[in-house]
Each structure stands twice: as C-alpha cells, then as structure tokens.
Amino acid sequence: MGGLSIWHWLIVLFVVMLVFGTGKVSNLMGEFGKGIKSFKENLADEDGKKGQDASMSKPDSLSAPLPDQNKTTVNQG
C-alpha cells in the first residue's frame, strides 16, 4: 500500500509528458546524460592525478639514499 507500483509510475510519466512535452523532457535527459559523462571524466582525471602523486612518493624516486635499516645503534648514555 505504501509503495508505488508500475502503474503509478506510468501515470506520473504520462502527466509529466503532458505538462512539459516530449521535446523538453528529451532535452533535459540529454543534458543529464552529458552531466554524468562529464562527472565520470573528471573522476577518471582525479584518479590519474592521484596515481601520479603516489608514484612520486615511492622510496626509489627519492634523490637521497635511505638509511640502512639493518644497523643497530647502541645508546651510550
């Protein structure tokens, strides 16, 4: 009783088509699709930038050598 069936959605779609017309709805859906496509492209660009930033922070890309981890130091105090 609380949910909307397929018939309810079809009636709503029919009323929207009557109010706005098919041309405006198709234009609106086209703009919506372009927005989603642009959003996905920007996400892909951000992932590419993050990958470049991560590769620059790897230890092999540093110019100074890393300290030797195998040496032990004795505290003489």
N, C-alpha and C positions, 0 to 999 in steps of 0.2 A: 504494500500500500504506500510505503514511503518512497520507494524507488520509481524511477521513470522508465517506462517500457519503450520499445522501439516506436510504437505508435505516437507516443508523446513527443519524441524527438522529431519524427516526421512532420507532425503538425507544427512544431516550433520552426522547423526548417521552411515549411511552406509559408508561414506568416512572415518570416524574415525575407524570403524571396519576394513576397508581395509588397512589403514595406520598402525595401531597398532596391529591388530589381536585380536581375541576374548580372548585369554589367558591373554594378558596384561591388557585388559580392565576389565576382571573379577577380576584379582588380585588387580588392582587399586581400584575397587569398594569394594572389601573385606577389604583392608587397610583403605579406607574411612569410612566404617561401624565400624571398630574397633576403629578408632579415635573418632567417635561420641559417641560410647559406653563408652569409657574412659572419654570423656568430661562430659557426664551425671553422671557418677560415682563420678567424682571429684566435680561436683556441689552439689550432694547429700551429700558428705562428708563435704563440706563447710557449707551447711545448718545445718547439725548436730552439727558442731562446734559452729555456731552462736547460736543455741538453748541452748547449754551448757553454753555459755558465758552469755546469757540473764538470765538463771536460777540462776547464781551465783550473779547477781546484784540485785536480789529481796530483799526487806527490811527484810523479815523473815529469810534470810540467814546471816544477819549481826550478829556479836557476841555482839556488844554494843547496848543497848536499844535506840530507837528513842526518841527524846524529845517530851513531851506531847504537842500536838497541841491545846488543849483546854484552856491552861493557857494564861492569858493576862498579859503583863508586863506594868508597869507604869513607864514612864520616869520621874525621879525626878531630874530635872536639872534647 
